[in-house]
Amino acid sequence: MANLRVIKKDIDFLVTEVISDCWGFIYANEGKKSEEAIEIMSEAVDLRNQLFSKVNSPDKSNIKKHYKAVNQELLKGVDALFVKISNLASDKPSGKK
């Protein structure tokens, strides 16, 4: 099991990548769908705050299982946000695959 510092760094790194991609989209497509990109950034920050809350207050009964669930939630959440950014860039309607 990774230590707490590594888990928090992973959360920060992946959320920062989402936000960076949103800024890149806004810069490359000035005026086009910038509100949606800002909304995605807001969702990324909310995901980060939610995951940090879960990491800082773990389920004491099975810590290993708790952190594994947090990691899975991180990966699914970030993947969904990257899909939204891709849909903005390709002019596809937002939603699931």
C-alpha positions in Angstrom: 0.0 0.0 0.0 1.3 3.5 -0.9 1.7 5.9 1.9 -0.6 8.8 2.4 1.8 11.4 0.9 2.0 9.4 -2.4 -1.8 9.1 -2.6 -2.3 12.9 -2.1 0.4 13.6 -4.6 -1.3 11.4 -7.2 -4.6 13.2 -6.6 -3.0 16.6 -7.0 -1.0 15.5 -10.1 -4.0 14.1 -12.0 -6.4 16.9 -11.1 -3.7 19.4 -12.1 -3.4 17.7 -15.5 -7.1 18.0 -16.1 -7.0 21.7 -15.2 -3.9 22.2 -17.4 -5.7 20.6 -20.3 -8.7 22.8 -19.8 -6.5 25.9 -19.8 -4.8 24.6 -23.0 -8.3 24.2 -24.6 -9.3 27.7 -23.6 -6.1 29.1 -24.9 -6.3 27.3 -28.2 -10.0 27.9 -28.8 -10.5 31.5 -27.6 -14.2 32.3 -27.0 -15.4 28.8 -28.0 -16.9 26.7 -25.2 -14.7 28.4 -22.5 -17.6 28.3 -20.1 -17.8 24.5 -20.4 -14.1 24.2 -19.9 -14.3 26.3 -16.7 -17.1 24.1 -15.5 -14.9 21.0 -16.0 -12.1 22.7 -14.0 -14.6 23.4 -11.2 -15.6 19.7 -11.3 -11.9 18.7 -11.1 -11.4 20.9 -8.0 -14.6 19.4 -6.4 -13.3 15.9 -7.1 -9.9 16.8 -5.5 -11.6 18.2 -2.4 -13.9 15.2 -2.1 -11.0 12.7 -2.4 -8.8 14.6 0.0 -11.7 14.5 2.5 -11.9 10.7 2.1 -8.2 10.3 2.4 -8.0 12.4 5.5 -10.8 10.5 7.3 -10.4 6.8 6.3 -12.6 4.0 7.3 -10.7 2.5 10.2 -12.1 -1.0 9.8 -10.3 -1.8 6.6 -7.9 1.0 5.6 -6.3 -0.9 2.7 -9.7 -1.4 1.1 -10.6 2.2 1.7 -7.6 3.6 0.0 -8.0 1.2 -2.9 -11.5 2.5 -3.4 -10.3 6.1 -3.2 -7.7 5.3 -5.9 -10.4 3.7 -8.1 -12.6 6.8 -7.6 -9.7 9.0 -8.6 -9.0 7.2 -11.8 -12.7 7.0 -12.8 -13.3 10.6 -12.0 -10.3 11.9 -13.9 -11.0 9.7 -16.8 -14.6 11.1 -17.0 -13.2 14.6 -16.9 -10.7 13.9 -19.7 -13.5 12.5 -21.8 -15.5 15.7 -21.3 -12.5 17.7 -22.4 -12.1 15.5 -25.5 -15.7 15.9 -26.3 -15.3 19.7 -26.1 -12.4 19.6 -28.5 -14.1 17.3 -31.0 -17.5 19.0 -30.9 -19.2 15.9 -29.8 -22.1 16.1 -27.4 -21.1 15.6 -23.8 -22.0 12.3 -22.2 -20.8 8.7 -21.7 -19.4 6.6 -24.5 
